[in-house]
Amino acid sequence: MARRSSNTAAVPEAMGALDRFKYEVANEIGVPLTDGYNGNLTSKQNGSVGGYMVKKMIEAQERQMSGGSTPGQF
């Protein structure tokens, strides 16, 4: 049975931007993420990068959704 990777982008063209975003977030929160092997990092460190990325993406989407629209208007 073939295994599918869950680490795929819904928009493949965004992979480069997502990768840059990952390193930007890691730098912001002080996780020493490097290009290549990062097996020396803990699960907590790696998870914090992904979690903070999601938080920032949700905040950006909320700002975009609230910008200039009134309640009930989409």
All heavy atoms as TSV, in Angstrom:
chain	resi	resn	atom	element	x	y	z
A	1	MET	N	N	0.839	-1.165	0.000
A	1	MET	CA	C	0.000	0.000	0.000
A	1	MET	C	C	0.896	1.244	0.000
A	1	MET	O	O	1.772	1.403	0.834
A	1	MET	CB	C	-0.901	-0.020	1.225
A	1	MET	CG	C	-1.834	1.132	1.317
A	1	MET	SD	S	-2.623	0.947	2.934
A	1	MET	CE	C	-4.200	1.521	2.669
A	2	ALA	N	N	0.658	2.144	-0.947
A	2	ALA	CA	C	1.453	3.360	-1.058
A	2	ALA	C	C	1.001	4.386	-0.030
A	2	ALA	O	O	-0.184	4.543	0.220
A	2	ALA	CB	C	1.325	3.943	-2.460
A	3	ARG	N	N	1.974	5.052	0.551
A	3	ARG	CA	C	1.693	6.109	1.524
A	3	ARG	C	C	1.744	7.459	0.841
A	3	ARG	O	O	2.665	7.746	0.099
A	3	ARG	CB	C	2.744	6.083	2.617
A	3	ARG	CG	C	2.206	5.777	3.959
A	3	ARG	CD	C	3.341	5.790	4.954
A	3	ARG	NE	N	3.619	7.137	5.400
A	3	ARG	CZ	C	3.386	7.562	6.624
A	3	ARG	NH1	N	2.912	6.743	7.511
A	3	ARG	NH2	N	3.652	8.790	6.978
A	4	ARG	N	N	0.760	8.276	1.096
A	4	ARG	CA	C	0.761	9.645	0.576
A	4	ARG	C	C	1.296	10.574	1.637
A	4	ARG	O	O	0.916	10.488	2.792
A	4	ARG	CB	C	-0.665	10.077	0.231
A	4	ARG	CG	C	-1.070	9.739	-1.143
A	4	ARG	CD	C	-2.390	10.344	-1.501
A	4	ARG	NE	N	-2.571	11.651	-0.861
A	4	ARG	CZ	C	-3.701	12.304	-0.842
A	4	ARG	NH1	N	-4.758	11.799	-1.397
A	4	ARG	NH2	N	-3.805	13.478	-0.258
A	5	SER	N	N	2.143	11.469	1.232
A	5	SER	CA	C	2.662	12.470	2.159
A	5	SER	C	C	1.597	13.518	2.416
A	5	SER	O	O	0.938	13.976	1.490
A	5	SER	CB	C	3.910	13.134	1.579
A	5	SER	OG	O	4.305	14.189	2.411
A	6	SER	N	N	1.419	13.878	3.661
A	6	SER	CA	C	0.465	14.937	3.984
A	6	SER	C	C	1.138	16.299	3.901
A	6	SER	O	O	0.501	17.319	4.108
A	6	SER	CB	C	-0.121	14.713	5.382
A	6	SER	OG	O	0.914	14.807	6.343
A	7	ASN	N	N	2.421	16.316	3.592
A	7	ASN	CA	C	3.168	17.558	3.534
A	7	ASN	C	C	3.180	18.099	2.102
A	7	ASN	O	O	4.225	18.246	1.483
A	7	ASN	CB	C	4.594	17.335	4.035
A	7	ASN	CG	C	5.327	18.629	4.261
A	7	ASN	OD1	O	4.721	19.688	4.308
A	7	ASN	ND2	N	6.636	18.533	4.381
A	8	THR	N	N	2.000	18.357	1.566
A	8	THR	CA	C	1.899	18.918	0.226
A	8	THR	C	C	1.106	20.218	0.291
A	8	THR	O	O	0.236	20.391	1.140
A	8	THR	CB	C	1.189	17.949	-0.737
A	8	THR	OG1	O	-0.108	17.654	-0.224
A	8	THR	CG2	C	1.976	16.657	-0.909
A	9	ALA	N	N	1.427	21.110	-0.614
A	9	ALA	CA	C	0.734	22.399	-0.641
A	9	ALA	C	C	-0.517	22.288	-1.495
A	9	ALA	O	O	-0.517	21.628	-2.531
A	9	ALA	CB	C	1.645	23.473	-1.208
A	10	ALA	N	N	-1.583	22.934	-1.059
A	10	ALA	CA	C	-2.807	22.989	-1.850
A	10	ALA	C	C	-2.545	23.772	-3.131
A	10	ALA	O	O	-3.150	23.504	-4.163
A	10	ALA	CB	C	-3.932	23.629	-1.042
A	11	VAL	N	N	-1.637	24.739	-3.068
A	11	VAL	CA	C	-1.245	25.538	-4.233
A	11	VAL	C	C	0.263	25.350	-4.405
A	11	VAL	O	O	1.058	26.018	-3.734
A	11	VAL	CB	C	-1.593	27.033	-4.024
A	11	VAL	CG1	C	-1.205	27.855	-5.238
A	11	VAL	CG2	C	-3.062	27.203	-3.689
A	12	PRO	N	N	0.671	24.434	-5.294
A	12	PRO	CA	C	2.108	24.134	-5.443
A	12	PRO	C	C	2.965	25.364	-5.743
A	12	PRO	O	O	4.119	25.424	-5.327
A	12	PRO	CB	C	2.149	23.143	-6.610
A	12	PRO	CG	C	0.799	22.506	-6.605
A	12	PRO	CD	C	-0.150	23.580	-6.147
A	13	GLU	N	N	2.409	26.359	-6.407
A	13	GLU	CA	C	3.160	27.570	-6.723
A	13	GLU	C	C	3.547	28.341	-5.466
A	13	GLU	O	O	4.422	29.206	-5.514
A	13	GLU	CB	C	2.336	28.488	-7.646
A	13	GLU	CG	C	2.003	27.890	-8.990
A	13	GLU	CD	C	0.782	26.969	-8.977
A	13	GLU	OE1	O	0.083	26.891	-7.949
A	13	GLU	OE2	O	0.545	26.300	-9.990
A	14	ALA	N	N	2.918	28.060	-4.350
A	14	ALA	CA	C	3.193	28.771	-3.104
A	14	ALA	C	C	4.298	28.114	-2.273
A	14	ALA	O	O	4.665	28.650	-1.225
A	14	ALA	CB	C	1.920	28.863	-2.267
A	15	MET	N	N	4.824	26.998	-2.713
A	15	MET	CA	C	5.812	26.268	-1.909
A	15	MET	C	C	7.025	27.123	-1.549
A	15	MET	O	O	7.497	27.101	-0.417
A	15	MET	CB	C	6.266	24.995	-2.628
A	15	MET	CG	C	5.245	23.871	-2.588
A	15	MET	SD	S	4.826	23.330	-0.923
A	15	MET	CE	C	6.349	22.592	-0.400
A	16	GLY	N	N	7.546	27.886	-2.484
A	16	GLY	CA	C	8.711	28.727	-2.206
A	16	GLY	C	C	8.404	29.771	-1.142
A	16	GLY	O	O	9.191	29.979	-0.224
A	17	ALA	N	N	7.245	30.410	-1.271
A	17	ALA	CA	C	6.851	31.432	-0.299
A	17	ALA	C	C	6.628	30.817	1.072
A	17	ALA	O	O	7.005	31.402	2.091
A	17	ALA	CB	C	5.593	32.154	-0.773
A	18	LEU	N	N	6.023	29.635	1.116
A	18	LEU	CA	C	5.797	28.961	2.394
A	18	LEU	C	C	7.116	28.581	3.057
A	18	LEU	O	O	7.266	28.678	4.275
A	18	LEU	CB	C	4.917	27.721	2.215
A	18	LEU	CG	C	3.445	27.982	1.966
A	18	LEU	CD1	C	2.744	26.687	1.560
A	18	LEU	CD2	C	2.788	28.582	3.187
A	19	ASP	N	N	8.063	28.157	2.242
A	19	ASP	CA	C	9.371	27.782	2.780
A	19	ASP	C	C	10.069	29.004	3.369
A	19	ASP	O	O	10.617	28.956	4.474
A	19	ASP	CB	C	10.224	27.148	1.683
A	19	ASP	CG	C	11.267	26.212	2.228
A	19	ASP	OD1	O	10.970	25.481	3.195
A	19	ASP	OD2	O	12.391	26.216	1.694
A	20	ARG	N	N	10.038	30.141	2.676
A	20	ARG	CA	C	10.631	31.375	3.203
A	20	ARG	C	C	9.918	31.809	4.485
A	20	ARG	O	O	10.554	32.239	5.447
A	20	ARG	CB	C	10.562	32.485	2.153
A	20	ARG	CG	C	11.546	32.303	1.009
A	20	ARG	CD	C	11.582	33.504	0.089
A	20	ARG	NE	N	10.294	33.828	-0.515
A	20	ARG	CZ	C	9.792	33.273	-1.619
A	20	ARG	NH1	N	10.484	32.327	-2.245
A	20	ARG	NH2	N	8.618	33.647	-2.094
A	21	PHE	N	N	8.597	31.671	4.491
A	21	PHE	CA	C	7.798	32.026	5.658
A	21	PHE	C	C	8.192	31.177	6.863
A	21	PHE	O	O	8.323	31.670	7.976
A	21	PHE	CB	C	6.316	31.864	5.323
A	21	PHE	CG	C	5.358	32.260	6.410
A	21	PHE	CD1	C	5.456	33.483	7.052
A	21	PHE	CD2	C	4.328	31.408	6.789
A	21	PHE	CE1	C	4.561	33.855	8.047
A	21	PHE	CE2	C	3.437	31.769	7.776
A	21	PHE	CZ	C	3.553	32.986	8.412
A	22	LYS	N	N	8.432	29.883	6.634
A	22	LYS	CA	C	8.833	28.968	7.703
A	22	LYS	C	C	10.130	29.435	8.363
A	22	LYS	O	O	10.226	29.486	9.590
A	22	LYS	CB	C	9.005	27.562	7.131
A	22	LYS	CG	C	9.550	26.546	8.116
A	22	LYS	CD	C	9.619	25.156	7.535
A	22	LYS	CE	C	10.520	25.068	6.354
A	22	LYS	NZ	N	10.662	23.706	5.812
A	23	TYR	N	N	11.114	29.817	7.554
A	23	TYR	CA	C	12.392	30.260	8.108
A	23	TYR	C	C	12.251	31.619	8.801
A	23	TYR	O	O	12.897	31.876	9.815
A	23	TYR	CB	C	13.471	30.297	7.029
A	23	TYR	CG	C	13.902	28.904	6.632
A	23	TYR	CD1	C	13.433	28.313	5.469
A	23	TYR	CD2	C	14.732	28.162	7.457
A	23	TYR	CE1	C	13.788	27.024	5.128
A	23	TYR	CE2	C	15.108	26.866	7.133
A	23	TYR	CZ	C	14.631	26.305	5.957
A	23	TYR	OH	O	14.990	25.027	5.641
A	24	GLU	N	N	11.389	32.479	8.262
A	24	GLU	CA	C	11.129	33.778	8.891
A	24	GLU	C	C	10.515	33.586	10.279
A	24	GLU	O	O	10.944	34.204	11.256
A	24	GLU	CB	C	10.165	34.576	8.012
A	24	GLU	CG	C	9.736	35.904	8.576
A	24	GLU	CD	C	8.665	36.559	7.713
A	24	GLU	OE1	O	8.790	36.522	6.483
A	24	GLU	OE2	O	7.702	37.090	8.288
A	25	VAL	N	N	9.530	32.697	10.371
A	25	VAL	CA	C	8.870	32.422	11.642
A	25	VAL	C	C	9.855	31.790	12.624
A	25	VAL	O	O	9.916	32.181	13.789
A	25	VAL	CB	C	7.631	31.526	11.437
A	25	VAL	CG1	C	7.144	30.931	12.742
A	25	VAL	CG2	C	6.522	32.316	10.760
A	26	ALA	N	N	10.633	30.830	12.169
A	26	ALA	CA	C	11.611	30.171	13.045
A	26	ALA	C	C	12.574	31.207	13.613
A	26	ALA	O	O	12.892	31.180	14.813
A	26	ALA	CB	C	12.373	29.102	12.280
A	27	ASN	N	N	13.001	32.127	12.784
A	27	ASN	CA	C	13.908	33.181	13.236
A	27	ASN	C	C	13.228	34.075	14.267
A	27	ASN	O	O	13.832	34.424	15.285
A	27	ASN	CB	C	14.387	34.005	12.040
A	27	ASN	CG	C	15.465	34.990	12.428
A	27	ASN	OD1	O	16.436	34.634	13.070
A	27	ASN	ND2	N	15.274	36.231	12.040
A	28	GLU	N	N	11.964	34.433	14.023
A	28	GLU	CA	C	11.224	35.297	14.948
A	28	GLU	C	C	11.093	34.693	16.339
A	28	GLU	O	O	11.169	35.398	17.338
A	28	GLU	CB	C	9.807	35.556	14.422
A	28	GLU	CG	C	9.715	36.619	13.366
A	28	GLU	CD	C	8.287	36.855	12.932
A	28	GLU	OE1	O	7.357	36.719	13.761
A	28	GLU	OE2	O	8.090	37.180	11.749
A	29	ILE	N	N	10.861	33.384	16.393
A	29	ILE	CA	C	10.636	32.749	17.698
A	29	ILE	C	C	11.889	32.082	18.267
A	29	ILE	O	O	11.837	31.423	19.292
A	29	ILE	CB	C	9.451	31.748	17.644
A	29	ILE	CG1	C	9.707	30.596	16.670
A	29	ILE	CG2	C	8.170	32.469	17.307
A	29	ILE	CD1	C	8.620	29.531	16.679
A	30	GLY	N	N	13.017	32.272	17.583
A	30	GLY	CA	C	14.292	31.803	18.121
A	30	GLY	C	C	14.574	30.321	17.951
A	30	GLY	O	O	15.363	29.755	18.709
A	31	VAL	N	N	13.972	29.692	16.955
A	31	VAL	CA	C	14.252	28.276	16.686
A	31	VAL	C	C	15.353	28.223	15.623
A	31	VAL	O	O	15.187	28.783	14.535
A	31	VAL	CB	C	12.985	27.534	16.200
A	31	VAL	CG1	C	13.323	26.112	15.788
A	31	VAL	CG2	C	11.928	27.522	17.294
A	32	PRO	N	N	16.475	27.562	15.909
A	32	PRO	CA	C	17.600	27.546	14.977
A	32	PRO	C	C	17.390	26.569	13.818
A	32	PRO	O	O	18.126	25.602	13.635
A	32	PRO	CB	C	18.772	27.122	15.862
A	32	PRO	CG	C	18.135	26.267	16.913
A	32	PRO	CD	C	16.783	26.878	17.162
A	33	LEU	N	N	16.401	26.841	12.991
A	33	LEU	CA	C	16.069	25.996	11.845
A	33	LEU	C	C	17.081	26.248	10.738
A	33	LEU	O	O	17.386	27.392	10.410
A	33	LEU	CB	C	14.661	26.334	11.364
A	33	LEU	CG	C	14.001	25.405	10.363
A	33	LEU	CD1	C	13.778	24.035	10.988
A	33	LEU	CD2	C	12.672	25.984	9.914
A	34	THR	N	N	17.619	25.182	10.172
A	34	THR	CA	C	18.586	25.312	9.092
A	34	THR	C	C	18.069	24.603	7.851
A	34	THR	O	O	17.160	23.768	7.931
A	34	THR	CB	C	19.942	24.692	9.480
A	34	THR	OG1	O	19.749	23.304	9.761
A	34	THR	CG2	C	20.549	25.374	10.678
A	35	ASP	N	N	18.652	24.934	6.724
A	35	ASP	CA	C	18.316	24.262	5.479
A	35	ASP	C	C	18.986	22.893	5.523
A	35	ASP	O	O	20.190	22.794	5.697
A	35	ASP	CB	C	18.819	25.078	4.293
A	35	ASP	CG	C	18.312	24.557	2.970
A	35	ASP	OD1	O	17.266	23.876	2.958
A	35	ASP	OD2	O	18.954	24.834	1.944
A	36	GLY	N	N	18.203	21.846	5.421
A	36	GLY	CA	C	18.755	20.501	5.500
A	36	GLY	C	C	18.315	19.796	6.769
A	36	GLY	O	O	17.193	19.957	7.237
A	37	TYR	N	N	19.220	19.051	7.358
A	37	TYR	CA	C	18.922	18.225	8.528
A	37	TYR	C	C	18.668	19.066	9.768
A	37	TYR	O	O	19.460	19.944	10.115
A	37	TYR	CB	C	20.087	17.265	8.784
A	37	TYR	CG	C	19.889	16.370	9.983
A	37	TYR	CD1	C	19.020	15.300	9.919
A	37	TYR	CD2	C	20.567	16.608	11.170
A	37	TYR	CE1	C	18.827	14.471	11.018
A	37	TYR	CE2	C	20.392	15.792	12.274
A	37	TYR	CZ	C	19.526	14.723	12.187
A	37	TYR	OH	O	19.336	13.909	13.271
A	38	ASN	N	N	17.540	18.802	10.437
A	38	ASN	CA	C	17.199	19.496	11.680
A	38	ASN	C	C	16.828	18.501	12.777
A	38	ASN	O	O	16.045	18.816	13.668
A	38	ASN	CB	C	16.047	20.483	11.437
A	38	ASN	CG	C	16.500	21.709	10.710
A	38	ASN	OD1	O	17.212	22.530	11.263
A	38	ASN	ND2	N	16.117	21.828	9.448
A	39	GLY	N	N	17.407	17.322	12.719
A	39	GLY	CA	C	17.110	16.279	13.691
A	39	GLY	C	C	17.561	16.609	15.095
A	39	GLY	O	O	17.172	15.946	16.057
A	40	ASN	N	N	18.379	17.636	15.235
A	40	ASN	CA	C	18.838	18.049	16.558
A	40	ASN	C	C	17.790	18.892	17.291
A	40	ASN	O	O	17.917	19.139	18.469
A	40	ASN	CB	C	20.131	18.854	16.440
A	40	ASN	CG	C	19.975	20.060	15.520
A	40	ASN	OD1	O	19.347	19.964	14.460
A	40	ASN	ND2	N	20.550	21.169	15.900
A	41	LEU	N	N	16.734	19.316	16.582
A	41	LEU	CA	C	15.679	20.114	17.205
A	41	LEU	C	C	14.648	19.201	17.855
A	41	LEU	O	O	14.397	18.089	17.382
A	41	LEU	CB	C	15.001	21.011	16.165
A	41	LEU	CG	C	15.903	22.007	15.449
A	41	LEU	CD1	C	15.108	22.791	14.413
A	41	LEU	CD2	C	16.558	22.951	16.438
A	42	THR	N	N	14.032	19.687	18.914
A	42	THR	CA	C	13.015	18.895	19.595
A	42	THR	C	C	11.686	18.983	18.842
A	42	THR	O	O	11.468	19.889	18.025
A	42	THR	CB	C	12.795	19.412	21.033
A	42	THR	OG1	O	12.242	20.731	20.965
A	42	THR	CG2	C	14.090	19.412	21.827
A	43	SER	N	N	10.796	18.068	19.146
A	43	SER	CA	C	9.453	18.101	18.568
A	43	SER	C	C	8.752	19.398	18.960
A	43	SER	O	O	8.014	19.981	18.165
A	43	SER	CB	C	8.626	16.915	19.046
A	43	SER	OG	O	9.181	15.717	18.590
A	44	LYS	N	N	8.992	19.839	20.172
A	44	LYS	CA	C	8.378	21.082	20.646
A	44	LYS	C	C	8.853	22.268	19.807
A	44	LYS	O	O	8.058	23.130	19.428
A	44	LYS	CB	C	8.712	21.310	22.122
A	44	LYS	CG	C	8.069	22.546	22.706
A	44	LYS	CD	C	8.359	22.682	24.190
A	44	LYS	CE	C	7.683	23.918	24.748
A	44	LYS	NZ	N	7.907	24.050	26.182
A	45	GLN	N	N	10.142	22.319	19.516
A	45	GLN	CA	C	10.662	23.417	18.702
A	45	GLN	C	C	10.062	23.389	17.298
A	45	GLN	O	O	9.602	24.414	16.791
A	45	GLN	CB	C	12.190	23.339	18.603
A	45	GLN	CG	C	12.909	23.718	19.865
A	45	GLN	CD	C	14.394	23.472	19.761
A	45	GLN	OE1	O	14.835	22.380	19.409
A	45	GLN	NE2	N	15.176	24.496	20.073
A	46	ASN	N	N	10.084	22.229	16.673
A	46	ASN	CA	C	9.532	22.106	15.325
A	46	ASN	C	C	8.039	22.401	15.313
A	46	ASN	O	O	7.542	23.075	14.415
A	46	ASN	CB	C	9.806	20.710	14.748
A	46	ASN	CG	C	11.242	20.559	14.318
A	46	ASN	OD1	O	11.789	21.422	13.646
A	46	ASN	ND2	N	11.858	19.473	14.727
A	47	GLY	N	N	7.330	21.917	16.298
A	47	GLY	CA	C	5.893	22.145	16.375
A	47	GLY	C	C	5.554	23.602	16.598
A	47	GLY	O	O	4.555	24.103	16.080
A	48	SER	N	N	6.410	24.291	17.345
A	48	SER	CA	C	6.143	25.707	17.584
A	48	SER	C	C	6.254	26.518	16.305
A	48	SER	O	O	5.509	27.484	16.111
A	48	SER	CB	C	7.076	26.258	18.663
A	48	SER	OG	O	8.418	26.264	18.238
A	49	VAL	N	N	7.138	26.120	15.407
A	49	VAL	CA	C	7.264	26.822	14.125
A	49	VAL	C	C	5.979	26.647	13.327
A	49	VAL	O	O	5.381	27.621	12.860
A	49	VAL	CB	C	8.484	26.320	13.318
A	49	VAL	CG1	C	8.484	26.927	11.917
A	49	VAL	CG2	C	9.780	26.647	14.036
A	50	GLY	N	N	5.518	25.412	13.197
A	50	GLY	CA	C	4.282	25.162	12.451
A	50	GLY	C	C	3.076	25.828	13.094
A	50	GLY	O	O	2.247	26.424	12.405
A	51	GLY	N	N	2.994	25.764	14.402
A	51	GLY	CA	C	1.868	26.373	15.100
A	51	GLY	C	C	1.839	27.879	14.943
A	51	GLY	O	O	0.784	28.475	14.724
A	52	TYR	N	N	3.007	28.509	15.008
A	52	TYR	CA	C	3.070	29.957	14.874
A	52	TYR	C	C	2.782	30.383	13.436
A	52	TYR	O	O	2.184	31.424	13.196
A	52	TYR	CB	C	4.428	30.473	15.338
A	52	TYR	CG	C	4.448	31.957	15.624
A	52	TYR	CD1	C	3.705	32.491	16.671
A	52	TYR	CD2	C	5.201	32.826	14.848
A	52	TYR	CE1	C	3.719	33.849	16.938
A	52	TYR	CE2	C	5.219	34.186	15.108
A	52	TYR	CZ	C	4.472	34.687	16.145
A	52	TYR	OH	O	4.476	36.036	16.411
A	53	MET	N	N	3.197	29.548	12.478
A	53	MET	CA	C	2.876	29.829	11.071
A	53	MET	C	C	1.360	29.859	10.884
A	53	MET	O	O	0.825	30.771	10.253
A	53	MET	CB	C	3.484	28.764	10.158
A	53	MET	CG	C	4.967	28.865	9.946
A	53	MET	SD	S	5.619	27.508	8.952
A	53	MET	CE	C	4.912	27.880	7.346
A	54	VAL	N	N	0.683	28.867	11.432
A	54	VAL	CA	C	-0.779	28.800	11.309
A	54	VAL	C	C	-1.419	30.009	11.978
A	54	VAL	O	O	-2.321	30.639	11.416
A	54	VAL	CB	C	-1.317	27.478	11.901
A	54	VAL	CG1	C	-2.828	27.492	11.996
A	54	VAL	CG2	C	-0.841	26.298	11.070
A	55	LYS	N	N	-0.941	30.365	13.154
A	55	LYS	CA	C	-1.492	31.523	13.864
A	55	LYS	C	C	-1.364	32.786	13.022
A	55	LYS	O	O	-2.319	33.566	12.884
A	55	LYS	CB	C	-0.771	31.703	15.202
A	55	LYS	CG	C	-1.256	32.889	16.000
A	55	LYS	CD	C	-0.482	33.045	17.302
A	55	LYS	CE	C	-0.984	34.280	18.037
A	55	LYS	NZ	N	-0.227	34.545	19.227
A	56	LYS	N	N	-0.188	33.012	12.435
A	56	LYS	CA	C	0.028	34.203	11.631
A	56	LYS	C	C	-0.824	34.180	10.357
A	56	LYS	O	O	-1.323	35.230	9.926
A	56	LYS	CB	C	1.512	34.347	11.279
A	56	LYS	CG	C	2.356	34.760	12.478
A	56	LYS	CD	C	3.775	35.016	12.103
A	56	LYS	CE	C	3.841	36.353	11.401
A	56	LYS	NZ	N	5.189	36.937	11.391
A	57	MET	N	N	-0.993	33.027	9.754
A	57	MET	CA	C	-1.823	32.936	8.545
A	57	MET	C	C	-3.291	33.211	8.864
A	57	MET	O	O	-3.979	33.885	8.101
A	57	MET	CB	C	-1.655	31.564	7.880
A	57	MET	CG	C	-0.338	31.422	7.163
A	57	MET	SD	S	-0.204	29.907	6.211
A	57	MET	CE	C	0.466	28.799	7.424
A	58	ILE	N	N	-3.761	32.715	9.993
A	58	ILE	CA	C	-5.149	32.967	10.396
A	58	ILE	C	C	-5.344	34.455	10.689
A	58	ILE	O	O	-6.338	35.050	10.263
A	58	ILE	CB	C	-5.539	32.096	11.612
A	58	ILE	CG1	C	-5.654	30.636	11.179
A	58	ILE	CG2	C	-6.847	32.588	12.241
A	58	ILE	CD1	C	-5.814	29.656	12.317
A	59	GLU	N	N	-4.400	35.071	11.391
A	59	GLU	CA	C	-4.497	36.506	11.677
A	59	GLU	C	C	-4.545	37.317	10.383
A	59	GLU	O	O	-5.337	38.252	10.261
A	59	GLU	CB	C	-3.316	36.955	12.534
A	59	GLU	CG	C	-3.395	36.490	13.962
A	59	GLU	CD	C	-2.134	36.790	14.766
A	59	GLU	OE1	O	-1.124	37.280	14.187
A	59	GLU	OE2	O	-2.139	36.533	15.974
A	60	ALA	N	N	-3.703	36.963	9.412
A	60	ALA	CA	C	-3.690	37.686	8.135
A	60	ALA	C	C	-5.020	37.524	7.407
A	60	ALA	O	O	-5.555	38.486	6.848
A	60	ALA	CB	C	-2.540	37.187	7.266
A	61	GLN	N	N	-5.568	36.335	7.424
A	61	GLN	CA	C	-6.852	36.096	6.763
A	61	GLN	C	C	-7.982	36.847	7.459
A	61	GLN	O	O	-8.860	37.400	6.804
A	61	GLN	CB	C	-7.171	34.599	6.718
A	61	GLN	CG	C	-8.437	34.267	5.961
A	61	GLN	CD	C	-8.375	34.669	4.495
A	61	GLN	OE1	O	-7.334	34.594	3.854
A	61	GLN	NE2	N	-9.489	35.115	3.970
A	62	GLU	N	N	-7.958	36.874	8.783
A	62	GLU	CA	C	-8.977	37.615	9.528
A	62	GLU	C	C	-8.906	39.105	9.205
A	62	GLU	O	O	-9.935	39.751	9.021
A	62	GLU	CB	C	-8.819	37.390	11.035
A	62	GLU	CG	C	-9.259	36.027	11.487
A	62	GLU	CD	C	-8.996	35.770	12.960
A	62	GLU	OE1	O	-8.191	36.511	13.584
A	62	GLU	OE2	O	-9.583	34.823	13.492
A	63	ARG	N	N	-7.682	39.653	9.115
A	63	ARG	CA	C	-7.524	41.059	8.758
A	63	ARG	C	C	-8.086	41.320	7.364
A	63	ARG	O	O	-8.774	42.304	7.128
A	63	ARG	CB	C	-6.054	41.474	8.807
A	63	ARG	CG	C	-5.588	41.914	10.167
A	63	ARG	CD	C	-4.231	42.601	10.116
A	63	ARG	NE	N	-3.162	41.754	9.601
A	63	ARG	CZ	C	-2.518	40.839	10.323
A	63	ARG	NH1	N	-2.844	40.636	11.579
A	63	ARG	NH2	N	-1.563	40.126	9.779
A	64	GLN	N	N	-7.786	40.416	6.444
A	64	GLN	CA	C	-8.273	40.564	5.071
A	64	GLN	C	C	-9.795	40.483	5.023
A	64	GLN	O	O	-10.445	41.267	4.339
A	64	GLN	CB	C	-7.668	39.486	4.176
A	64	GLN	CG	C	-8.086	39.610	2.731
A	64	GLN	CD	C	-7.485	38.516	1.867
A	64	GLN	OE1	O	-6.555	37.817	2.276
A	64	GLN	NE2	N	-8.003	38.357	0.677
A	65	MET	N	N	-10.359	39.568	5.779
A	65	MET	CA	C	-11.812	39.381	5.776
A	65	MET	C	C	-12.521	40.564	6.421
A	65	MET	O	O	-13.653	40.883	6.054
A	65	MET	CB	C	-12.182	38.083	6.493
A	65	MET	CG	C	-11.759	36.844	5.739
A	65	MET	SD	S	-11.996	35.340	6.680
A	65	MET	CE	C	-13.757	35.242	6.758
A	66	SER	N	N	-11.905	41.195	7.395
A	66	SER	CA	C	-12.565	42.286	8.097
A	66	SER	C	C	-12.328	43.642	7.439
A	66	SER	O	O	-13.016	44.606	7.764
A	66	SER	CB	C	-12.115	42.341	9.549
A	66	SER	OG	O	-10.741	42.707	9.614
A	67	GLY	N	N	-11.405	43.716	6.555
A	67	GLY	CA	C	-11.059	44.991	5.927
A	67	GLY	C	C	-12.144	45.539	5.016
A	67	GLY	O	O	-12.352	45.059	3.920
A	68	GLY	N	N	-12.868	46.532	5.505
A	68	GLY	CA	C	-13.832	47.241	4.681
A	68	GLY	C	C	-15.181	46.583	4.488
A	68	GLY	O	O	-16.051	47.156	3.866
A	69	SER	N	N	-15.396	45.410	5.032
A	69	SER	CA	C	-16.708	44.780	4.860
A	69	SER	C	C	-17.535	44.951	6.132
A	69	SER	O	O	-17.010	45.021	7.232
A	69	SER	CB	C	-16.571	43.291	4.533
A	69	SER	OG	O	-16.008	42.588	5.608
A	70	THR	N	N	-18.823	45.027	5.963
A	70	THR	CA	C	-19.713	45.141	7.114
A	70	THR	C	C	-20.244	43.772	7.444
A	70	THR	O	O	-20.273	42.877	6.582
A	70	THR	CB	C	-20.876	46.106	6.805
A	70	THR	OG1	O	-21.552	45.641	5.643
A	70	THR	CG2	C	-20.375	47.517	6.580
A	71	PRO	N	N	-20.707	43.536	8.670
A	71	PRO	CA	C	-21.217	42.220	9.047
A	71	PRO	C	C	-22.336	41.761	8.107
A	71	PRO	O	O	-23.205	42.545	7.733
A	71	PRO	CB	C	-21.763	42.430	10.458
A	71	PRO	CG	C	-20.999	43.605	10.989
A	71	PRO	CD	C	-20.728	44.474	9.781
A	72	GLY	N	N	-22.240	40.514	7.695
A	72	GLY	CA	C	-23.247	39.945	6.815
A	72	GLY	C	C	-23.010	40.237	5.345
A	72	GLY	O	O	-23.750	39.832	4.485
A	73	GLN	N	N	-21.945	40.959	5.036
A	73	GLN	CA	C	-21.647	41.319	3.654
A	73	GLN	C	C	-20.361	40.621	3.233
A	73	GLN	O	O	-19.308	40.840	3.805
A	73	GLN	CB	C	-21.494	42.837	3.548
A	73	GLN	CG	C	-21.270	43.313	2.151
A	73	GLN	CD	C	-21.104	44.820	2.119
A	73	GLN	OE1	O	-20.698	45.431	3.109
A	73	GLN	NE2	N	-21.412	45.421	1.002
A	74	PHE	N	N	-20.424	39.756	2.243
A	74	PHE	CA	C	-19.239	39.032	1.740
A	74	PHE	C	C	-19.054	39.282	0.268
A	74	PHE	O	O	-19.846	39.431	-0.502
A	74	PHE	CB	C	-19.375	37.541	2.016
A	74	PHE	CG	C	-19.301	37.219	3.460
A	74	PHE	CD1	C	-20.449	36.925	4.169
A	74	PHE	CD2	C	-18.108	37.245	4.137
A	74	PHE	CE1	C	-20.394	36.636	5.523
A	74	PHE	CE2	C	-18.052	36.949	5.496
A	74	PHE	CZ	C	-19.200	36.648	6.173
